[in-house]
Amino acid sequence: MNDELTLIRPDSETQKELTEKMLTAVTRNDHNTVSFKMWDALVLLPFSQPEDIFLFMEEDFSMYYTGNKTFTELRTEAQKAAEKKYALKGNVTLEKIYDIFVKLSGVSPSCREKLLTRECDLIHHFAFPRKTGKLLFEKARHCKNKILIVSDSYYPRDIVVKILCDCGYGEYSSLIIPAEHNIPDSADTGFLDIVIKKSEQNADNILHIGGDLSRDVEAPIRKGMKALLLQPVLPLMVRSGRLRGYIEEEHLYDIDEPQFMALRCSLALYAAYGFDAPQNKKPKSDFCDDEYMMGFIILGPLCFIKDFAPTEMQSGLIKAMEKDQKIMDGKLDFEKLLYHHFGDFIGKYGGEGCQLALDFLEKHSYIGDRNRIIPFLSDKDRKAWGKPESEPKLAPVHTKKVKKNVLQKLADKLFPQGTKVREMTENVLTRKKRK
């Protein structure tokens, strides 16, 4: 998806300052090659978890399969099996995943090819450029640096090339896919040797840009390279406040289910556009001390809920927020981006959970966020909402799907990460393991 939208809200002053610092790092004359990690740094997907894209394939799959499992279940199972079989000493590729998928599902080879092609078409369709990554890319190109791009996903080269071209990254010197160089998936930093070789430069003439502190900053520096961290948007969103942990706690057992697709995609858009230029948590705020961010994630997702019946207090909050233009700008941008990325598709899953940000605001919001809304409240609602906020229960948040058994899920619910009892329990378990 190469057509980009202009949002109403410009970056905050903090975001602008950080972006300028990163651009300055790219323009320094202490390197002549810049290598970029493709995913997270240059290219994003509008999903909270990779498996969400599989829901777009359920109808195609139903034409070829009469069993009880969904495409998402079988495709996820096939990938896990491929990772277990190949990742340690080799590479997981989409072809290998679908070889296992055929065995699990029993579909014909021709159906396999159609589904594989469909998945490639979808990843190509949904991929879009990260604005900050593109600014850094264009700056490196303008400075006449040699540009290398590293793609460590399992998608084939031709699909990766299409994605890069359609996202506006067509002018690069070399595309490095570790699997093509027999670097096993388990060798997280093995790509760096290929980067150095392809650059035809000494390591100290290379600046590497990526989103993983260990693989993309510490490892390159140990190799003698320069490094710049461009943090992934999803973890930034999670750390910006308590909202995501609150949502996880409310739906600890079923947040991955299809009925929460709209909620997950709403959070993904919030991450992709609110944290494109990195910003961190602000004191006494769960929404970066920004009315626009509140409108985006609190009012925006309500469009999914048909016949929404807010509480009396929530009705007052909504009316108050509708009087703030910055909050409404966030809501309008959410709706615009939602249609831009998904059209009408997501709506068919309903709006389960899409009121949770409003629930959170009503019951648990910090004073910094309340003060943005209080001036627009009626005297009655201001008095009713004037009580100090209560601390919500927060569950640990995983930006990648983690398989847990029932006891592990129960432990997370009873002893959330970050609580004293959880720390005490983990310390005891750690000591036992050491013995």
C-alpha positions in Angstrom: 0.0 0.0 0.0 2.2 2.8 -1.3 -0.3 5.7 -1.2 0.3 7.6 2.1 -2.2 9.8 3.9 -1.5 13.2 5.5 -2.6 13.2 9.1 -4.1 16.2 10.8 -1.7 16.0 13.8 1.9 16.9 13.3 4.6 15.2 15.4 5.0 16.5 18.9 8.0 18.6 19.7 9.7 15.6 21.4 9.1 13.5 18.3 10.5 16.2 16.0 13.6 16.6 18.2 14.3 12.9 18.1 13.7 12.6 14.4 16.2 15.5 13.8 18.8 13.7 15.9 18.4 10.5 13.9 18.5 12.4 10.6 21.7 14.1 11.8 23.2 10.8 12.6 22.6 9.6 9.0 24.2 12.7 7.5 27.4 12.4 9.4 30.5 11.8 7.3 31.9 9.0 9.5 30.2 6.3 7.2 29.5 5.8 3.5 27.1 2.8 3.8 23.8 2.6 5.6 22.0 -0.7 6.2 18.4 -0.9 7.2 16.3 -3.6 8.7 13.2 -3.8 6.5 10.5 -4.9 8.9 9.6 -2.5 11.7 12.2 0.1 10.6 11.2 0.7 7.0 7.9 -1.3 6.5 5.0 -1.8 8.8 1.8 -3.9 8.8 -1.5 -2.7 10.3 -1.8 -5.7 12.7 -1.2 -6.2 16.4 0.0 -9.7 15.7 1.2 -11.4 12.5 -1.5 -14.1 12.6 -4.2 -11.4 12.1 -3.6 -11.4 8.3 -4.7 -15.1 8.2 -8.3 -14.1 8.9 -8.4 -12.6 5.4 -7.8 -16.1 4.0 -10.6 -18.0 5.8 -13.1 -17.7 3.0 -10.6 -18.8 0.4 -9.7 -21.8 2.6 -13.3 -22.8 3.1 -13.6 -23.6 -0.6 -10.8 -26.3 -0.3 -11.3 -27.7 3.2 -14.1 -29.5 4.9 -12.5 -30.2 8.3 -13.1 -28.6 11.7 -10.1 -26.4 12.0 -9.7 -22.8 10.7 -7.1 -21.7 8.3 -5.6 -19.5 11.0 -5.2 -22.6 13.3 -3.6 -24.8 10.7 -1.4 -22.1 9.2 -0.1 -21.1 12.7 0.4 -24.8 13.6 2.4 -25.3 10.3 4.6 -22.4 11.0 5.4 -23.5 14.5 6.2 -27.0 13.2 8.5 -25.5 10.5 10.3 -23.4 13.1 10.9 -26.4 15.3 12.1 -28.5 12.3 14.3 -25.9 10.5 15.1 -22.8 12.5 17.9 -24.2 14.6 20.2 -25.2 11.8 18.5 -23.9 8.7 15.8 -21.5 7.5 12.1 -21.3 7.7 10.6 -20.3 4.3 7.0 -19.9 3.2 7.4 -22.9 0.9 8.4 -25.1 3.8 5.6 -23.8 5.9 3.0 -24.7 3.2 4.6 -28.1 2.7 3.7 -28.9 6.3 0.4 -27.1 6.0 -0.6 -29.5 3.2 0.1 -32.5 5.5 -1.9 -31.0 8.3 -4.9 -29.9 6.2 -4.9 -32.5 3.4 -5.6 -29.9 0.7 -4.4 -30.6 -2.8 -1.1 -29.3 -4.3 -3.0 -26.9 -6.5 -4.9 -25.5 -3.5 -1.6 -25.1 -1.7 -0.3 -22.9 -4.5 -3.4 -20.8 -4.5 -3.3 -20.2 -0.8 0.4 -19.5 -0.8 0.0 -17.0 -3.6 -3.0 -15.4 -1.8 -0.9 -14.9 1.4 1.9 -13.3 -0.6 -0.6 -11.0 -2.3 -2.1 -10.0 1.1 1.3 -9.2 2.7 2.1 -7.1 -0.3 -1.2 -5.3 -0.2 -1.1 -4.5 3.5 2.6 -3.5 3.9 3.1 0.2 4.1 6.1 2.5 4.7 7.0 3.8 8.1 7.3 7.5 7.7 10.3 8.0 10.0 12.1 5.0 8.4 11.4 6.6 5.0 12.8 9.9 6.1 16.0 8.2 7.2 16.2 6.2 3.9 15.7 9.3 1.8 18.3 11.2 3.8 20.8 8.4 3.3 20.1 8.3 -0.4 20.4 12.1 -0.6 23.8 11.8 1.1 24.8 9.3 -1.7 25.4 6.5 0.8 25.4 3.0 -0.4 22.1 1.5 0.9 21.6 -2.1 2.0 18.3 -3.5 3.1 18.1 -6.7 5.3 14.8 -8.7 5.2 14.8 -11.6 7.6 11.2 -12.8 7.0 10.2 -16.0 5.4 8.6 -14.4 2.3 10.3 -15.0 -1.0 12.6 -12.4 -2.7 10.2 -11.3 -5.4 7.5 -10.5 -2.9 10.0 -8.5 -0.7 11.1 -6.6 -3.8 7.5 -5.7 -4.7 6.8 -4.5 -1.2 10.0 -2.3 -1.1 9.2 -0.8 -4.5 5.6 -0.1 -3.7 6.6 1.5 -0.4 9.0 3.8 -2.1 12.3 2.0 -1.3 13.2 1.1 -4.9 16.6 2.8 -5.0 19.0 0.6 -2.9 22.3 -1.1 -3.6 21.6 -4.6 -2.3 18.8 -6.6 -0.7 20.1 -9.1 1.8 18.0 -12.1 2.7 19.9 -14.2 5.2 18.2 -17.5 4.1 19.9 -17.1 0.7 23.3 -17.1 2.3 22.7 -20.2 4.4 22.6 -18.3 7.6 20.3 -20.3 10.0 17.4 -18.5 11.6 18.9 -19.2 15.0 21.9 -17.0 14.1 20.2 -13.7 14.9 23.2 -11.6 14.0 24.6 -13.6 11.2 23.4 -11.1 8.7 26.0 -8.6 9.8 28.8 -10.4 8.1 26.9 -10.3 4.9 26.2 -6.6 5.3 30.0 -5.9 5.7 30.8 -8.1 2.7 28.1 -6.5 0.5 29.2 -3.0 1.5 32.7 -3.6 0.2 33.8 -1.4 3.1 35.4 -1.8 6.5 32.9 -2.2 9.3 33.6 1.2 10.7 32.3 2.8 7.5 28.8 1.3 8.0 25.8 2.7 9.9 23.2 0.1 10.7 19.6 1.0 11.5 17.1 -1.4 13.1 14.7 -1.9 15.9 16.2 -4.6 18.2 18.6 -3.3 20.8 20.6 -6.6 20.9 20.7 -7.5 17.3 20.7 -4.1 15.6 22.7 -2.0 18.1 24.9 -4.0 20.4 25.9 -6.6 17.8 26.8 -4.2 15.1 28.9 -2.1 17.5 30.8 -5.2 18.6 31.5 -5.7 14.9 33.0 -2.2 14.7 30.0 -0.7 12.9 27.9 2.4 13.9 24.3 1.7 14.9 21.1 3.7 15.3 18.0 2.3 17.1 14.6 3.0 15.5 12.3 1.4 18.1 9.4 -0.7 16.8 6.0 1.0 17.1 4.1 -1.8 19.0 6.4 -2.0 22.1 6.5 1.8 22.2 2.7 1.9 22.3 2.6 -0.8 25.0 5.0 1.2 27.2 3.3 4.5 26.7 0.7 3.9 29.3 -1.5 1.3 31.1 -4.2 1.0 28.5 -2.8 -2.1 26.6 -2.1 -4.0 29.9 -5.6 -3.2 31.0 -7.1 -4.5 27.8 -5.0 -7.7 28.1 -6.2 -8.2 31.7 -9.8 -7.8 30.7 -9.5 -10.4 28.0 -6.6 -12.6 29.1 -8.0 -15.8 27.6 -9.7 -14.6 24.4 -7.9 -11.5 23.1 -6.6 -13.5 20.2 -10.0 -14.6 19.0 -11.6 -13.3 15.8 -14.3 -11.2 17.6 -11.5 -9.0 18.8 -10.1 -8.3 15.4 -11.4 -4.7 15.3 -9.9 -4.0 18.7 -6.5 -5.5 17.8 -6.4 -3.6 14.5 -7.4 -0.4 16.3 -4.4 -0.8 18.6 -2.1 -1.5 15.6 -3.1 1.7 13.9 -2.7 3.6 17.1 0.9 2.2 17.4 1.8 2.7 13.7 0.7 6.3 13.5 1.0 7.5 17.1 4.5 6.1 17.6 5.9 6.2 14.1 8.3 8.8 15.4 9.1 7.3 18.8 7.6 8.9 21.9 7.6 7.5 25.5 5.2 7.6 28.4 4.5 11.0 29.9 4.0 11.5 33.7 0.4 11.3 34.9 -0.8 10.4 31.4 -1.6 7.2 29.5 -2.0 8.9 26.2 1.3 10.8 25.8 -0.4 13.9 27.3 -2.0 14.5 23.9 -5.7 15.1 23.2 -5.3 13.9 19.6 -4.1 10.5 20.9 -7.1 10.3 23.2 -9.5 10.9 20.4 -7.7 8.4 18.1 -7.9 5.4 20.4 -10.8 6.3 22.7 -13.4 7.7 20.3 -12.1 6.2 17.1 -12.8 2.5 17.8 -16.4 3.2 19.0 -17.4 3.3 15.3 -17.3 -0.5 15.3 -20.0 -0.8 17.9 -23.5 -0.9 16.6 -26.1 0.4 19.0 -23.5 1.4 21.5 -25.0 2.0 25.0 -22.6 4.0 27.1 -23.0 4.6 30.8 -24.4 7.9 32.0 -20.8 9.0 32.9 -19.5 7.9 29.5 -22.2 9.8 27.7 -21.0 12.9 29.5 -17.4 12.2 28.7 -18.1 11.6 25.0 -20.1 14.9 24.8 -17.2 16.7 26.4 -14.6 15.2 24.1 -16.6 16.1 21.1 -16.1 19.8 22.1 -12.3 19.5 21.9 -11.1 19.9 18.3 -7.8 18.1 18.9 -9.6 15.1 20.3 -12.0 15.1 17.3 -9.0 15.4 14.9 -7.7 12.1 16.4 -11.1 10.5 15.9 -11.3 11.7 12.3 -7.8 10.5 11.5 -8.6 7.1 13.0 -11.7 6.7 10.8 -9.7 7.8 7.7 -6.9 5.4 8.3 -9.2 2.6 9.1 -10.9 2.8 5.7 -7.5 3.4 4.0 -6.0 0.2 5.3 -9.0 -2.1 5.6 -12.0 -0.8 3.7 -15.2 -2.4 5.1 -13.6 -5.7 5.9 -13.0 -5.4 9.7 -16.5 -4.3 10.5 -17.9 -7.8 9.9 -16.2 -9.1 13.0 -18.1 -6.6 15.2 -16.8 -4.3 17.8 -16.1 -6.6 20.8 -13.9 -4.7 23.3 -13.8 -1.5 21.3 -15.3 0.4 24.2 -12.5 -0.6 26.6 -10.4 2.5 26.1 -13.5 4.5 27.1 -14.0 2.3 30.1 -10.4 2.8 31.1 -10.8 6.6 30.8 -13.9 6.6 33.0 -12.5 4.4 35.7 -8.8 4.6 35.8 -7.5 7.7 33.9 -4.6 9.7 35.3 -5.2 13.4 36.3 -3.2 14.6 33.4 -5.6 13.1 30.9 -8.7 14.0 33.0 -7.6 17.7 33.0 -7.9 17.7 29.2 -11.6 16.8 29.4 -12.8 18.4 32.7 -13.2 21.9 31.3 -15.8 20.6 28.8 -17.8 18.6 31.3 -21.1 19.8 32.7 -21.0 20.7 36.4 -22.9 17.5 37.3 -20.5 15.3 35.3 -17.4 17.2 36.6 -18.5 16.5 40.2 -19.3 12.8 39.4 -15.9 12.3 37.7 -13.9 14.1 40.3 -13.0 11.1 42.4 -9.3 10.0 42.3 -8.5 7.4 39.7 -8.3 3.7 40.8 -5.4 1.6 39.7 -6.4 -1.0 37.1 -5.2 -4.6 37.1 -2.6 -5.0 34.3 -1.7 -8.3 32.6 1.7 -8.7 30.7 1.5 -7.8 27.1 3.2 -9.8 24.3 3.6 -8.2 20.9 4.1 -11.7 19.5 1.7 -14.6 20.2 2.9 -16.7 23.2 1.4 -20.1 23.7 0.5 -20.7 27.3 -1.3 -23.5 29.1 -4.2 -22.9 31.4 -2.1 -22.8 34.6 0.3 -20.2 33.1 -2.7 -18.0 32.1 -4.1 -18.4 35.6 -0.8 -17.4 37.1 -0.6 -14.3 34.9 -4.1 -13.3 36.1 -3.4 -14.0 39.8 0.1 -12.5 39.8 0.5 -9.9 37.1 4.0 -9.0 36.0 5.4 -6.0 37.9 3.6 -6.8 41.2 5.6 -7.6 44.3 4.1 -11.0 44.7 5.1 -11.9 41.1 8.6 -10.7 41.7 8.8 -12.8 44.9 7.5 -15.8 43.1 9.9 -15.5 40.2 12.8 -15.0 42.6 12.0 -18.2 44.4 11.6 -20.1 41.2 14.9 -18.7 39.9 16.8 -19.8 43.1 15.3 -23.3 42.8 16.4 -23.6 39.2 20.0 -22.6 40.1 20.1 -25.3 42.8 
